Amino acid sequence: MSLQLGANFPNRWLATPHAERRQFLRDLSSVCLLLDPATDFDEWEKSQTNTPEDDVAAPELSVAPKLNQGAKSSTAEPARSAFEMRLRSQADAMIERALDPIRTELRKWVEQQIQQELHSHKP
């Protein structure tokens, strides 16, 4: 699975205010929790309305140190590329973890549908 974040994502991410990055990670975490089949929707909904934003734990993605924007050093570009690769890898892993339970449930459902179809066509 490939995640396309656009050109210069590490620079844009680091230029985004910290509060907005935290909110993005909070929202992403909330969506992942909601997609988990074991999550009780009513409890999830209460936690979204009753929890102060600053107290919500957000998954921390490692953030590379800000690179000197003015200097075009030969070491800055490899550092940006490495950061982008790490960030993409972490985002892919987070998405995959969130999708695993959905895949499992979908496989169960498909298997049930196949069994029902086979049972209905027995000679």
C-alpha positions in Angstrom: 0.0 0.0 0.0 1.4 3.4 -1.0 0.4 6.6 0.6 0.9 9.7 -1.5 1.3 12.8 0.6 2.3 15.2 -2.1 5.4 17.3 -2.8 7.4 18.6 0.1 5.2 17.0 2.8 7.9 17.0 5.5 8.3 20.8 5.0 4.6 21.4 5.0 4.1 19.2 8.1 6.8 20.9 10.1 5.5 24.3 9.0 2.0 23.5 10.4 1.4 24.8 13.9 1.9 22.3 16.7 -1.7 22.6 17.9 -3.0 21.7 14.4 -0.7 18.7 14.1 -1.9 17.5 17.5 -5.5 17.9 16.4 -4.9 16.0 13.2 -3.4 13.2 15.1 -6.2 13.2 17.7 -8.8 13.1 14.8 -6.9 10.2 13.1 -6.7 8.3 16.4 -10.4 8.9 16.9 -11.3 7.6 13.4 -9.1 4.5 13.9 -10.8 3.8 17.2 -14.2 4.2 15.6 -13.3 1.7 12.9 -12.4 -0.9 15.4 -15.3 -3.4 15.5 -14.8 -3.8 19.3 -15.6 -0.1 19.9 -19.0 0.6 21.4 -20.3 3.5 19.4 -22.2 5.1 22.3 -19.1 5.0 24.5 -17.0 6.4 21.6 -19.4 9.2 21.0 -19.5 10.1 24.8 -15.7 10.1 24.8 -15.6 12.6 21.9 -18.0 15.1 23.6 -16.8 14.7 27.2 -13.0 14.7 26.8 -11.1 18.0 26.8 -8.9 18.2 23.7 -5.7 18.6 25.6 -6.3 15.3 27.6 -6.9 13.1 24.5 -3.9 10.9 23.9 -2.8 11.1 20.3 -0.4 8.7 18.6 3.0 10.4 18.3 4.7 10.2 15.0 8.4 10.9 15.2 9.1 14.4 14.0 12.4 15.2 12.4 14.2 18.3 13.7 13.4 21.4 11.6 15.9 21.8 8.9 17.5 25.1 8.0 15.2 26.4 5.3 17.6 29.0 4.0 20.7 26.8 3.5 20.6 24.2 0.8 23.1 21.9 2.2 23.9 18.5 0.8 22.9 16.8 4.1 19.4 18.5 4.3 17.9 16.7 1.3 18.8 13.2 2.5 17.4 14.1 6.0 14.2 15.3 4.4 13.9 12.1 2.3 14.6 9.9 5.3 12.0 11.8 7.3 9.4 11.5 4.6 10.1 7.7 4.3 9.7 7.3 8.0 6.5 9.3 8.1 5.0 7.4 5.2 6.0 4.1 6.8 4.4 5.1 10.1 1.3 6.3 8.5 1.0 3.1 6.4 1.4 1.0 9.5 -1.2 3.0 11.4 -3.7 2.6 8.6 -3.0 -1.1 8.3 -3.5 -1.6 12.0 -6.8 0.2 11.8 -7.9 -1.9 8.7 -6.9 -5.3 10.1 -10.1 -5.8 12.2 -12.2 -4.7 9.2 -10.6 -7.2 6.9 -11.2 -9.9 9.4 -14.9 -9.1 9.7 -15.2 -8.8 6.0 -13.6 -12.2 5.4 -16.0 -13.8 7.9 -18.9 -12.2 6.2 -17.8 -13.3 2.7 -17.2 -16.8 4.0 -20.8 -16.9 5.5 -22.2 -15.6 2.2 -20.3 -18.3 0.3 -21.5 -21.0 2.7 -25.1 -19.8 2.3 -24.9 -19.7 -1.4 -23.4 -23.3 -1.5 -26.1 -24.5 0.9 -28.9 -23.0 -1.2 -27.6 -24.8 -4.3 -27.2 -28.3 -2.9 -28.6 -30.9 -5.3 
